[in-house]
Amino acid sequence: MNLDEFVDANAPGGSSDGFRKVNKRLLEIPFEGTVMVKAGSMIAYTGDVTFTGKSSAEGGIAGFVKDAVSGEGTPIMEAEGSGTLYVAEQGKKVQILSLDADESISVNGTDILAFEKKIDYEISTVGGLSQAAAGGLTNVFLTGPGEVAVTTHGDPVVMTPPVTTDPDATVAWSANLSPSIGTNKTIEIGQTSGEQLQMQFTGSEGFVVVQPYEEGGQM
């Protein structure tokens, strides 16, 4: 294609209210005021926008939070001003979730991309994950109303409990579920299976979102 055709084919569409996917891997956020986004995710913006890293864990997510499990935390920054913000995360696919009033979801901190300022949120760690084998899993509990954007490697799969998942492949789960951590110590010809830690979701209601990728790799 010629240059004009290339520009027309790849330019973002007209901005509208709310989160919008420019394509499968790029999120457009038209806003006035404040929006919360993952630190380092900004790739472009129009208008007048300033960015501030959160530095305290009190009352919500903190940029570069040091948690008791992995010391990695969930880096989040506030984008403040008026304009249109474009964010992405290492070519991962963007998933937009709309939470109704008092509707909640738990998300792996690694997979948070953005959420509206009006979302109520808190950060915690998943109990039972030791520092030596945690894989850096922090949990972000978000309550609506408002929009949340998460990222996944490939297309996510939504499963119904009871189900057991790999922590590094687990993206999110419904608020009514509280996973427990199990271990698999099976030895295969003198070595471990590579699946020592497992998240166990019990019950018959709710959902668990997994992706075809392990964020932390083999432990």
KOLNUGU-539005 format. One record per residue: residue in three letters; x, y, z of N, C-alpha, C in turn. Coordinates in steps of 0.1 Angstrom, whole numbers, plus 5000, padded with zeros to 4 digits. Example, Ala and Ser with C-alpha at 12.3 -4.5 7.8 and 13.67 -1.06 7.14 Angstrom:
<nodes>
+-----+--------+---------+------+---------+----------+-------+--------+---------+------+
! res ! n.east ! n.north ! n.up ! ca.east ! ca.north ! ca.up ! c.east ! c.north ! c.up !
+-----+--------+---------+------+---------+----------+-------+--------+---------+------+
! ALA !   5132 !    4943 ! 5078 !    5123 !     4955 !  5078 !   5132 !    4967 ! 5078 !
! SER !   5128 !    4978 ! 5071 !    5137 !     4989 !  5071 !   5129 !    5000 ! 5079 !
+-----+--------+---------+------+---------+----------+-------+--------+---------+------+
</nodes>
This chain:
<nodes>
+-----+--------+---------+------+---------+----------+-------+--------+---------+------+
! res ! n.east ! n.north ! n.up ! ca.east ! ca.north ! ca.up ! c.east ! c.north ! c.up !
+-----+--------+---------+------+---------+----------+-------+--------+---------+------+
! MET !   5008 !    4988 ! 5000 !    5000 !     5000 !  5000 !   5009 !    5012 ! 5000 !
! ASN !   5003 !    5023 ! 4995 !    5011 !     5036 !  4995 !   5010 !    5042 ! 5009 !
! LEU !   5018 !    5053 ! 5010 !    5019 !     5059 !  5023 !   5005 !    5064 ! 5029 !
! ASP !   4997 !    5071 ! 5020 !    4984 !     5076 !  5025 !   4975 !    5064 ! 5029 !
! GLU !   4976 !    5053 ! 5022 !    4967 !     5042 !  5025 !   4972 !    5036 ! 5039 !
! PHE !   4985 !    5035 ! 5041 !    4991 !     5030 !  5053 !   4986 !    5039 ! 5065 !
! VAL !   4987 !    5052 ! 5064 !    4982 !     5061 !  5075 !   4968 !    5059 ! 5077 !
! ASP !   4959 !    5059 ! 5067 !    4945 !     5057 !  5069 !   4941 !    5044 ! 5076 !
! ALA !   4948 !    5033 ! 5071 !    4945 !     5020 !  5076 !   4949 !    5018 ! 5091 !
! ASN !   4959 !    5025 ! 5096 !    4964 !     5023 !  5109 !   4962 !    5034 ! 5119 !
! ALA !   4955 !    5045 ! 5115 !    4952 !     5056 !  5124 !   4941 !    5051 ! 5134 !
! PRO !   4942 !    5056 ! 5146 !    4931 !     5052 !  5156 !   4918 !    5059 ! 5151 !
! GLY !   4907 !    5053 ! 5155 !    4894 !     5058 !  5151 !   4890 !    5070 ! 5160 !
! GLY !   4879 !    5076 ! 5158 !    4875 !     5088 !  5166 !   4873 !    5084 ! 5180 !
! SER !   4877 !    5092 ! 5189 !    4876 !     5089 !  5203 !   4862 !    5090 ! 5208 !
! SER !   4859 !    5082 ! 5218 !    4845 !     5082 !  5224 !   4847 !    5080 ! 5239 !
! ASP !   4836 !    5081 ! 5246 !    4837 !     5080 !  5261 !   4841 !    5065 ! 5264 !
! GLY !   4849 !    5064 ! 5275 !    4852 !     5050 !  5279 !   4864 !    5044 ! 5273 !
! PHE !   4868 !    5033 ! 5278 !    4879 !     5026 !  5272 !   4876 !    5020 ! 5258 !
! ARG !   4885 !    5020 ! 5249 !    4883 !     5015 !  5236 !   4896 !    5008 ! 5231 !
! LYS !   4894 !    4996 ! 5224 !    4905 !     4989 !  5218 !   4907 !    4995 ! 5204 !
! VAL !   4919 !    5000 ! 5202 !    4923 !     5005 !  5188 !   4925 !    4992 ! 5180 !
! ASN !   4932 !    4982 ! 5185 !    4933 !     4969 !  5179 !   4934 !    4959 ! 5191 !
! LYS !   4937 !    4947 ! 5188 !    4937 !     4937 !  5199 !   4947 !    4940 ! 5210 !
! ARG !   4957 !    4948 ! 5207 !    4968 !     4949 !  5217 !   4971 !    4964 ! 5221 !
! LEU !   4962 !    4973 ! 5218 !    4964 !     4987 !  5221 !   4951 !    4993 ! 5226 !
! LEU !   4952 !    4999 ! 5238 !    4940 !     5005 !  5245 !   4940 !    5020 ! 5243 !
! GLU !   4929 !    5026 ! 5239 !    4927 !     5040 !  5238 !   4918 !    5045 ! 5250 !
! ILE !   4923 !    5055 ! 5257 !    4915 !     5060 !  5269 !   4913 !    5075 ! 5267 !
! PRO !   4902 !    5080 ! 5262 !    4899 !     5094 !  5263 !   4894 !    5098 ! 5277 !
! PHE !   4900 !    5108 ! 5283 !    4897 !     5111 !  5296 !   4899 !    5126 ! 5300 !
! GLU !   4892 !    5130 ! 5310 !    4895 !     5143 !  5316 !   4894 !    5141 ! 5331 !
! GLY !   4905 !    5144 ! 5337 !    4907 !     5141 !  5352 !   4918 !    5132 ! 5354 !
! THR !   4915 !    5120 ! 5360 !    4925 !     5110 !  5363 !   4921 !    5096 ! 5359 !
! VAL !   4931 !    5088 ! 5355 !    4929 !     5074 !  5352 !   4941 !    5067 ! 5357 !
! MET !   4939 !    5055 ! 5361 !    4950 !     5047 !  5367 !   4955 !    5037 ! 5356 !
! VAL !   4968 !    5037 ! 5353 !    4974 !     5028 !  5343 !   4987 !    5022 ! 5348 !
! LYS !   4990 !    5011 ! 5342 !    5003 !     5004 !  5346 !   5015 !    5012 ! 5343 !
! ALA !   5024 !    5013 ! 5352 !    5036 !     5021 !  5350 !   5044 !    5016 ! 5338 !
! GLY !   5048 !    5025 ! 5329 !    5055 !     5021 !  5317 !   5047 !    5016 ! 5305 !
! SER !   5034 !    5017 ! 5307 !    5025 !     5012 !  5296 !   5021 !    5023 ! 5285 !
! MET !   5024 !    5035 ! 5289 !    5021 !     5046 !  5279 !   5029 !    5045 ! 5267 !
! ILE !   5023 !    5045 ! 5255 !    5030 !     5046 !  5242 !   5028 !    5059 ! 5235 !
! ALA !   5017 !    5066 ! 5238 !    5015 !     5079 !  5232 !   5003 !    5085 ! 5239 !
! TYR !   5002 !    5098 ! 5237 !    4990 !     5105 !  5242 !   4988 !    5118 ! 5234 !
! THR !   4976 !    5123 ! 5234 !    4973 !     5137 !  5229 !   4968 !    5145 ! 5240 !
! GLY !   4969 !    5158 ! 5239 !    4964 !     5167 !  5250 !   4975 !    5170 ! 5260 !
! ASP !   4970 !    5173 ! 5272 !    4979 !     5177 !  5283 !   4978 !    5167 ! 5294 !
! VAL !   4988 !    5158 ! 5296 !    4987 !     5147 !  5305 !   5000 !    5147 ! 5313 !
! THR !   4999 !    5145 ! 5326 !    5011 !     5143 !  5335 !   5009 !    5129 ! 5342 !
! PHE !   5021 !    5123 ! 5345 !    5021 !     5110 !  5351 !   5028 !    5111 ! 5365 !
! THR !   5021 !    5104 ! 5374 !    5027 !     5104 !  5388 !   5027 !    5089 ! 5393 !
! GLY !   5038 !    5084 ! 5397 !    5039 !     5071 !  5403 !   5034 !    5071 ! 5417 !
! LYS !   5026 !    5061 ! 5420 !    5021 !     5059 !  5434 !   5032 !    5053 ! 5442 !
! SER !   5034 !    5059 ! 5454 !    5045 !     5055 !  5462 !   5041 !    5049 ! 5476 !
! SER !   5028 !    5048 ! 5479 !    5024 !     5043 !  5492 !   5013 !    5033 ! 5490 !
! ALA !   5015 !    5022 ! 5498 !    5005 !     5011 !  5497 !   4992 !    5014 ! 5504 !
! GLU !   4992 !    5024 ! 5513 !    4981 !     5027 !  5521 !   4969 !    5031 ! 5512 !
! GLY !   4958 !    5025 ! 5513 !    4945 !     5029 !  5507 !   4944 !    5025 ! 5492 !
! GLY !   4953 !    5017 ! 5487 !    4952 !     5012 !  5473 !   4965 !    5007 ! 5467 !
! ILE !   4965 !    5006 ! 5454 !    4977 !     5001 !  5447 !   4988 !    5012 ! 5448 !
! ALA !   5000 !    5008 ! 5450 !    5011 !     5017 !  5450 !   5021 !    5014 ! 5439 !
! GLY !   5026 !    5024 ! 5432 !    5036 !     5022 !  5422 !   5049 !    5016 ! 5429 !
! PHE !   5053 !    5005 ! 5423 !    5065 !     4998 !  5428 !   5063 !    4994 ! 5443 !
! VAL !   5051 !    4989 ! 5446 !    5048 !     4984 !  5459 !   5057 !    4972 ! 5462 !
! LYS !   5063 !    4971 ! 5474 !    5070 !     4960 !  5478 !   5062 !    4951 ! 5487 !
! ASP !   5058 !    4939 ! 5482 !    5049 !     4931 !  5490 !   5057 !    4920 ! 5496 !
! ALA !   5050 !    4913 ! 5506 !    5057 !     4903 !  5514 !   5060 !    4891 ! 5507 !
! VAL !   5054 !    4889 ! 5496 !    5056 !     4876 !  5488 !   5068 !    4876 ! 5480 !
! SER !   5069 !    4886 ! 5470 !    5079 !     4885 !  5460 !   5088 !    4897 ! 5460 !
! GLY !   5084 !    4908 ! 5466 !    5092 !     4920 !  5465 !   5091 !    4927 ! 5451 !
! GLU !   5082 !    4922 ! 5443 !    5080 !     4928 !  5429 !   5069 !    4939 ! 5429 !
! GLY !   5058 !    4935 ! 5434 !    5047 !     4945 !  5435 !   5040 !    4947 ! 5422 !
! THR !   5031 !    4957 ! 5422 !    5023 !     4961 !  5411 !   5025 !    4975 ! 5408 !
! PRO !   5034 !    4979 ! 5398 !    5036 !     4993 !  5396 !   5025 !    4999 ! 5388 !
! ILE !   5019 !    5010 ! 5394 !    5008 !     5017 !  5389 !   5011 !    5032 ! 5389 !
! MET !   5006 !    5039 ! 5379 !    5008 !     5054 !  5379 !   4994 !    5060 ! 5376 !
! GLU !   4993 !    5073 ! 5381 !    4981 !     5081 !  5378 !   4985 !    5089 ! 5366 !
! ALA !   4976 !    5089 ! 5356 !    4976 !     5098 !  5344 !   4966 !    5109 ! 5347 !
! GLU !   4970 !    5122 ! 5347 !    4961 !     5132 !  5351 !   4961 !    5143 ! 5340 !
! GLY !   4950 !    5149 ! 5337 !    4949 !     5159 !  5327 !   4937 !    5158 ! 5318 !
! SER !   4939 !    5161 ! 5306 !    4928 !     5160 !  5296 !   4934 !    5157 ! 5283 !
! GLY !   4928 !    5146 ! 5277 !    4934 !     5142 !  5264 !   4930 !    5127 ! 5261 !
! THR !   4938 !    5121 ! 5253 !    4936 !     5107 !  5249 !   4949 !    5099 ! 5251 !
! LEU !   4948 !    5089 ! 5259 !    4960 !     5081 !  5263 !   4960 !    5068 ! 5256 !
! TYR !   4971 !    5064 ! 5251 !    4973 !     5051 !  5245 !   4982 !    5042 ! 5253 !
! VAL !   4978 !    5030 ! 5257 !    4986 !     5022 !  5265 !   4986 !    5007 ! 5260 !
! ALA !   4997 !    5000 ! 5263 !    4999 !     4987 !  5258 !   5009 !    4980 ! 5267 !
! GLU !   5009 !    4966 ! 5267 !    5018 !     4959 !  5276 !   5025 !    4947 ! 5268 !
! GLN !   5037 !    4950 ! 5263 !    5045 !     4939 !  5257 !   5037 !    4931 ! 5246 !
! GLY !   5029 !    4937 ! 5239 !    5022 !     4930 !  5228 !   5011 !    4921 ! 5233 !
! LYS !   5007 !    4921 ! 5245 !    4997 !     4913 !  5250 !   4983 !    4918 ! 5246 !
! LYS !   4973 !    4909 ! 5245 !    4960 !     4912 !  5241 !   4953 !    4920 ! 5252 !
! VAL !   4945 !    4930 ! 5248 !    4937 !     4938 !  5258 !   4923 !    4932 ! 5259 !
! GLN !   4919 !    4931 ! 5272 !    4905 !     4927 !  5275 !   4899 !    4938 ! 5283 !
! ILE !   4887 !    4943 ! 5279 !    4880 !     4954 !  5286 !   4868 !    4948 ! 5294 !
! LEU !   4868 !    4950 ! 5307 !    4857 !     4945 !  5315 !   4850 !    4957 ! 5321 !
! SER !   4836 !    4956 ! 5321 !    4828 !     4967 !  5326 !   4821 !    4962 ! 5339 !
! LEU !   4825 !    4968 ! 5350 !    4819 !     4963 !  5363 !   4807 !    4972 ! 5367 !
! ASP !   4796 !    4965 ! 5371 !    4785 !     4973 !  5376 !   4787 !    4977 ! 5390 !
! ALA !   4778 !    4985 ! 5395 !    4779 !     4990 !  5409 !   4780 !    4978 ! 5419 !
! ASP !   4790 !    4977 ! 5427 !    4792 !     4967 !  5437 !   4796 !    4953 ! 5431 !
! GLU !   4799 !    4953 ! 5418 !    4804 !     4941 !  5412 !   4819 !    4941 ! 5413 !
! SER !   4825 !    4930 ! 5416 !    4839 !     4929 !  5419 !   4846 !    4918 ! 5411 !
! ILE !   4859 !    4919 ! 5410 !    4867 !     4909 !  5404 !   4881 !    4909 ! 5410 !
! SER !   4888 !    4898 ! 5411 !    4902 !     4897 !  5415 !   4911 !    4895 ! 5403 !
! VAL !   4921 !    4903 ! 5402 !    4930 !     4902 !  5390 !   4945 !    4900 ! 5395 !
! ASN !   4952 !    4892 ! 5388 !    4966 !     4890 !  5390 !   4973 !    4904 ! 5387 !
! GLY !   4980 !    4909 ! 5397 !    4986 !     4923 !  5395 !   4995 !    4924 ! 5382 !
! THR !   5000 !    4913 ! 5377 !    5008 !     4913 !  5365 !   5000 !    4917 ! 5353 !
! ASP !   4987 !    4914 ! 5354 !    4978 !     4915 !  5342 !   4970 !    4928 ! 5342 !
! ILE !   4971 !    4936 ! 5352 !    4964 !     4949 !  5352 !   4970 !    4959 ! 5342 !
! LEU !   4961 !    4965 ! 5333 !    4966 !     4975 !  5324 !   4961 !    4989 ! 5328 !
! ALA !   4948 !    4990 ! 5331 !    4943 !     5003 !  5334 !   4929 !    5001 ! 5341 !
! PHE !   4925 !    5011 ! 5348 !    4912 !     5011 !  5354 !   4908 !    5026 ! 5357 !
! GLU !   4895 !    5028 ! 5357 !    4890 !     5042 !  5360 !   4892 !    5045 ! 5374 !
! LYS !   4894 !    5058 ! 5376 !    4897 !     5064 !  5390 !   4886 !    5060 ! 5400 !
! LYS !   4874 !    5060 ! 5395 !    4862 !     5057 !  5404 !   4862 !    5043 ! 5409 !
! ILE !   4869 !    5034 ! 5403 !    4870 !     5020 !  5408 !   4876 !    5020 ! 5422 !
! ASP !   4869 !    5012 ! 5430 !    4875 !     5010 !  5444 !   4884 !    4998 ! 5443 !
! TYR !   4896 !    4999 ! 5449 !    4905 !     4988 !  5447 !   4914 !    4986 ! 5459 !
! GLU !   4920 !    4974 ! 5461 !    4929 !     4972 !  5471 !   4939 !    4960 ! 5466 !
! ILE !   4951 !    4961 ! 5472 !    4961 !     4951 !  5468 !   4964 !    4942 ! 5479 !
! SER !   4966 !    4929 ! 5476 !    4970 !     4919 !  5486 !   4978 !    4909 ! 5480 !
! THR !   4983 !    4899 ! 5488 !    4990 !     4887 !  5482 !   4981 !    4875 ! 5485 !
! VAL !   4983 !    4865 ! 5476 !    4976 !     4853 !  5477 !   4982 !    4844 ! 5488 !
! GLY !   4974 !    4841 ! 5499 !    4980 !     4834 !  5510 !   4985 !    4820 ! 5506 !
! GLY !   4996 !    4816 ! 5512 !    5002 !     4803 !  5509 !   5013 !    4803 ! 5499 !
! LEU !   5016 !    4814 ! 5493 !    5027 !     4815 !  5484 !   5039 !    4820 ! 5491 !
! SER !   5049 !    4812 ! 5493 !    5061 !     4815 !  5500 !   5070 !    4824 ! 5492 !
! GLN !   5079 !    4831 ! 5498 !    5088 !     4840 !  5491 !   5097 !    4832 ! 5481 !
! ALA !   5100 !    4820 ! 5485 !    5109 !     4812 !  5477 !   5103 !    4807 ! 5464 !
! ALA !   5090 !    4806 ! 5464 !    5083 !     4799 !  5452 !   5071 !    4807 ! 5448 !
! ALA !   5070 !    4820 ! 5451 !    5057 !     4827 !  5448 !   5055 !    4830 ! 5433 !
! GLY !   5066 !    4833 ! 5426 !    5064 !     4837 !  5412 !   5059 !    4851 ! 5411 !
! GLY !   5059 !    4858 ! 5422 !    5055 !     4873 !  5421 !   5041 !    4875 ! 5420 !
! LEU !   5032 !    4867 ! 5425 !    5018 !     4868 !  5424 !   5012 !    4878 ! 5434 !
! THR !   5007 !    4889 ! 5430 !    4999 !     4898 !  5439 !   4985 !    4899 ! 5433 !
! ASN !   4976 !    4902 ! 5442 !    4962 !     4901 !  5438 !   4956 !    4915 ! 5440 !
! VAL !   4949 !    4920 ! 5429 !    4942 !     4933 !  5430 !   4927 !    4931 ! 5430 !
! PHE !   4920 !    4935 ! 5440 !    4906 !     4933 !  5441 !   4899 !    4947 ! 5437 !
! LEU !   4891 !    4946 ! 5427 !    4885 !     4958 !  5421 !   4870 !    4957 ! 5422 !
! THR !   4864 !    4969 ! 5426 !    4849 !     4969 !  5427 !   4844 !    4981 ! 5419 !
! GLY !   4833 !    4978 ! 5411 !    4827 !     4988 !  5403 !   4818 !    4998 ! 5411 !
! PRO !   4812 !    5007 ! 5403 !    4811 !     5007 !  5389 !   4824 !    5013 ! 5382 !
! GLY !   4826 !    5009 ! 5369 !    4837 !     5014 !  5362 !   4843 !    5004 ! 5352 !
! GLU !   4852 !    5008 ! 5344 !    4859 !     4999 !  5334 !   4873 !    4996 ! 5339 !
! VAL !   4876 !    4983 ! 5336 !    4889 !     4978 !  5339 !   4895 !    4971 ! 5326 !
! ALA !   4908 !    4973 ! 5324 !    4914 !     4967 !  5312 !   4925 !    4958 ! 5318 !
! VAL !   4925 !    4945 ! 5313 !    4935 !     4936 !  5317 !   4942 !    4931 ! 5304 !
! THR !   4954 !    4925 ! 5305 !    4961 !     4919 !  5294 !   4963 !    4904 ! 5295 !
! THR !   4963 !    4898 ! 5284 !    4965 !     4883 !  5284 !   4975 !    4880 ! 5272 !
! HIS !   4983 !    4870 ! 5275 !    4991 !     4864 !  5264 !   4982 !    4854 ! 5256 !
! GLY !   4978 !    4858 ! 5244 !    4969 !     4850 !  5236 !   4954 !    4852 ! 5241 !
! ASP !   4946 !    4843 ! 5236 !    4931 !     4844 !  5240 !   4929 !    4837 ! 5253 !
! PRO !   4922 !    4844 ! 5263 !    4919 !     4838 !  5276 !   4909 !    4827 ! 5275 !
! VAL !   4909 !    4818 ! 5285 !    4899 !     4808 !  5286 !   4892 !    4810 ! 5300 !
! VAL !   4879 !    4810 ! 5300 !    4871 !     4811 !  5313 !   4866 !    4798 ! 5317 !
! MET !   4870 !    4794 ! 5329 !    4867 !     4781 !  5334 !   4858 !    4782 ! 5347 !
! THR !   4850 !    4771 ! 5349 !    4841 !     4771 !  5360 !   4847 !    4761 ! 5371 !
! PRO !   4847 !    4766 ! 5384 !    4852 !     4757 !  5394 !   4843 !    4745 ! 5396 !
! PRO !   4848 !    4734 ! 5402 !    4861 !     4733 !  5408 !   4872 !    4731 ! 5397 !
! VAL !   4883 !    4739 ! 5399 !    4894 !     4738 !  5389 !   4907 !    4741 ! 5396 !
! THR !   4918 !    4735 ! 5391 !    4931 !     4738 !  5396 !   4939 !    4744 ! 5385 !
! THR !   4946 !    4755 ! 5389 !    4954 !     4763 !  5378 !   4968 !    4765 ! 5383 !
! ASP !   4976 !    4768 ! 5373 !    4990 !     4773 !  5375 !   4989 !    4787 ! 5379 !
! PRO !   4996 !    4792 ! 5390 !    4995 !     4806 !  5394 !   5000 !    4815 ! 5383 !
! ASP !   5010 !    4811 ! 5375 !    5016 !     4820 !  5365 !   5007 !    4821 ! 5353 !
! ALA !   4997 !    4812 ! 5351 !    4988 !     4813 !  5340 !   4974 !    4818 ! 5344 !
! THR !   4973 !    4821 ! 5357 !    4960 !     4826 !  5362 !   4959 !    4841 ! 5361 !
! VAL !   4949 !    4846 ! 5354 !    4947 !     4860 !  5351 !   4938 !    4867 ! 5361 !
! ALA !   4926 !    4861 ! 5363 !    4916 !     4867 !  5372 !   4906 !    4856 ! 5377 !
! TRP !   4898 !    4860 ! 5387 !    4887 !     4851 !  5392 !   4876 !    4860 ! 5398 !
! SER !   4864 !    4854 ! 5398 !    4853 !     4861 !  5404 !   4854 !    4864 ! 5419 !
! ALA !   4848 !    4874 ! 5423 !    4850 !     4879 !  5437 !   4845 !    4869 ! 5448 !
! ASN !   4836 !    4860 ! 5444 !    4831 !     4850 !  5454 !   4841 !    4839 ! 5456 !
! LEU !   4852 !    4838 ! 5449 !    4861 !     4827 !  5450 !   4873 !    4831 ! 5458 !
! SER !   4879 !    4822 ! 5466 !    4891 !     4825 !  5474 !   4900 !    4813 ! 5472 !
! PRO !   4910 !    4814 ! 5463 !    4918 !     4802 !  5460 !   4927 !    4798 ! 5472 !
! SER !   4929 !    4785 ! 5473 !    4939 !     4780 !  5482 !   4951 !    4775 ! 5474 !
! ILE !   4962 !    4774 ! 5481 !    4975 !     4770 !  5474 !   4978 !    4756 ! 5477 !
! GLY !   4980 !    4748 ! 5467 !    4984 !     4734 !  5469 !   4997 !    4732 ! 5463 !
! THR !   5003 !    4720 ! 5467 !    5016 !     4717 !  5461 !   5016 !    4703 ! 5455 !
! ASN !   5024 !    4701 ! 5445 !    5025 !     4688 !  5439 !   5040 !    4684 ! 5439 !
! LYS !   5043 !    4674 ! 5448 !    5057 !     4671 !  5450 !   5061 !    4658 ! 5442 !
! THR !   5053 !    4655 ! 5432 !    5056 !     4643 !  5424 !   5070 !    4644 ! 5418 !
! ILE !   5078 !    4634 ! 5419 !    5091 !     4633 !  5413 !   5090 !    4625 ! 5400 !
! GLU !   5096 !    4631 ! 5390 !    5096 !     4624 !  5377 !   5111 !    4621 ! 5373 !
! ILE !   5115 !    4609 ! 5375 !    5128 !     4604 !  5371 !   5139 !    4614 ! 5377 !
! GLY !   5138 !    4615 ! 5390 !    5148 !     4623 !  5397 !   5147 !    4638 ! 5396 !
! GLN !   5136 !    4643 ! 5390 !    5135 !     4657 !  5390 !   5120 !    4661 ! 5393 !
! THR !   5118 !    4674 ! 5397 !    5104 !     4678 !  5400 !   5096 !    4680 ! 5387 !
! SER !   5083 !    4680 ! 5389 !    5075 !     4681 !  5377 !   5074 !    4695 ! 5370 !
! GLY !   5078 !    4705 ! 5378 !    5077 !     4719 !  5373 !   5064 !    4725 ! 5376 !
! GLU !   5055 !    4717 ! 5383 !    5042 !     4722 !  5386 !   5040 !    4721 ! 5401 !
! GLN !   5050 !    4726 ! 5409 !    5049 !     4724 !  5423 !   5037 !    4732 ! 5430 !
! LEU !   5035 !    4744 ! 5425 !    5025 !     4752 !  5431 !   5012 !    4752 ! 5422 !
! GLN !   5001 !    4751 ! 5429 !    4988 !     4751 !  5421 !   4978 !    4759 ! 5429 !
! MET !   4970 !    4766 ! 5422 !    4959 !     4774 !  5428 !   4946 !    4765 ! 5427 !
! GLN !   4939 !    4763 ! 5438 !    4928 !     4754 !  5438 !   4915 !    4763 ! 5441 !
! PHE !   4906 !    4763 ! 5432 !    4893 !     4770 !  5433 !   4882 !    4759 ! 5435 !
! THR !   4875 !    4760 ! 5446 !    4865 !     4751 !  5449 !   4851 !    4757 ! 5447 !
! GLY !   4841 !    4749 ! 5450 !    4827 !     4754 !  5448 !   4822 !    4751 ! 5434 !
! SER !   4810 !    4755 ! 5431 !    4804 !     4753 !  5418 !   4799 !    4765 ! 5411 !
! GLU !   4802 !    4777 ! 5417 !    4798 !     4790 !  5411 !   4810 !    4799 ! 5409 !
! GLY !   4809 !    4808 ! 5400 !    4819 !     4818 !  5397 !   4827 !    4814 ! 5385 !
! PHE !   4839 !    4820 ! 5383 !    4847 !     4817 !  5371 !   4861 !    4820 ! 5374 !
! VAL !   4870 !    4814 ! 5366 !    4885 !     4816 !  5367 !   4890 !    4818 ! 5353 !
! VAL !   4898 !    4829 ! 5351 !    4903 !     4832 !  5338 !   4918 !    4828 ! 5337 !
! VAL !   4921 !    4820 ! 5327 !    4935 !     4816 !  5325 !   4939 !    4819 ! 5311 !
! GLN !   4953 !    4820 ! 5309 !    4958 !     4823 !  5296 !   4968 !    4812 ! 5292 !
! PRO !   4970 !    4810 ! 5279 !    4979 !     4799 !  5275 !   4994 !    4803 ! 5275 !
! TYR !   4998 !    4807 ! 5287 !    5012 !     4813 !  5289 !   5014 !    4813 ! 5304 !
! GLU !   5027 !    4810 ! 5308 !    5031 !     4811 !  5322 !   5040 !    4824 ! 5324 !
! GLU !   5034 !    4834 ! 5331 !    5042 !     4846 !  5333 !   5056 !    4845 ! 5339 !
! GLY !   5056 !    4836 ! 5349 !    5069 !     4835 !  5356 !   5078 !    4824 ! 5351 !
! GLY !   5073 !    4816 ! 5342 !    5081 !     4805 !  5337 !   5082 !    4794 ! 5347 !
! GLN !   5091 !    4785 ! 5345 !    5094 !     4774 !  5354 !   5101 !    4779 ! 5367 !
! MET !   5097 !    4774 ! 5378 !    5103 !     4778 !  5391 !   5113 !    4768 ! 5396 !
+-----+--------+---------+------+---------+----------+-------+--------+---------+------+
</nodes>
